[in-house]
Amino acid sequence: MMQFNGGLTGITNMVNRRGIATWRVVLDFARPWALTATVLLFVTARFGMSQGIPPWEATLVSSISIALIVVGGFGLNDFFDRRMDSSVHPERVIPSGRVKPGVVLLTSLVCFAVAVALFSQQSTASLLIGILAIMILAVYSPSKNVSGILGNILMALITALVVVYAYTTTRPLALDWQMILLSTAVFIALMSQELVKDIEDMYKEAPFRTTLPLQIGYTAVYRISAGLAASAIPLLLGFFFVGGRVIAGILAILVSVWLLKALGRFVFAGPQAATTHVRVLKIAMSGFLVILAAVHV
């Protein structure tokens, strides 16, 4: 009886270890923080640009569509970056040997296929935006290893498309000041963040890709990044004030003042400050998202 119990305990422990290992693979593959941030951007933009509280069922389906696109993009990125990741990010699923490259690529394609099916059930505009996002990701993943700045532009463009998609889920697609102001601000803010992330990784990725900090120096890139972040502020304030969101606009001004002061401290910083700089930009963007989410509250 004791032997039976011992064997059962061993099997249970093995199953538990495999379960934990599987969840770790899923989490490492899906990048939960980046995934959550993108979905939250969509949800808050959808709330902020809608005339009222949007129905939760449609919001849920749309959020799942975006999440599938994002996860599929992570998979493509891991597949094309597997050589570089073996040196720069050996903990990721492919270089660590936990998942084969073919499985990662297949998972990405399945995510894209399901996302397109969901987009097709919403509207023609949504379907076109979803297909465009997948096409950009297909270009982004291999091209960013050749040209860092092209990768920055494509990543910022994909994120801006999230805002455009949020707009199409609330009304027919058309040129509108709300969509233009918010999507442009998001594009510029993401460009700023991506440039600083290149400073953060400039020495580790130098043998594999040519980024802007390696071409013109990190000080110049800091200045460009700070200028981009500062130029996104009036666009965001315009979105809040022109739409009559006075209280939200005042709160946005407070976040903007804090961000501008923080940017001034980092303009002449060295590469070792890049991580802190990225964190500052993320905190500021999170602040704007919270304000955007509270528009209808």
Secondary structure, DSSP 8 states (H G I E B T S, - for coil): -HHHHHHHHHHHHHHHHHHHHHHHHHHHHH-HHHHHHHHHHHHHHHHHHSSS---HHHHHHHHHHHHHHHHHHHHHHHHHTHHHHHHH-TTSTTTTTSS-HHHHHHHHHHHHHHHHHHHHTT-HHHHHHHHHHHHHHHHHHHHTTT-HHHHHHHHHHHHHHHHHHHHHTTS-----HHHHHHHHHHHHHHHHHHHHHHHHTHHHHTTT---HHHHH-HHHHHHHHHHHHHHHHHHHHHHHHHTT-HHHHHHHHHHHHHHHHHHHHHTT--GGGHHHHHHHHHHHHHHHHHHHHGGG-
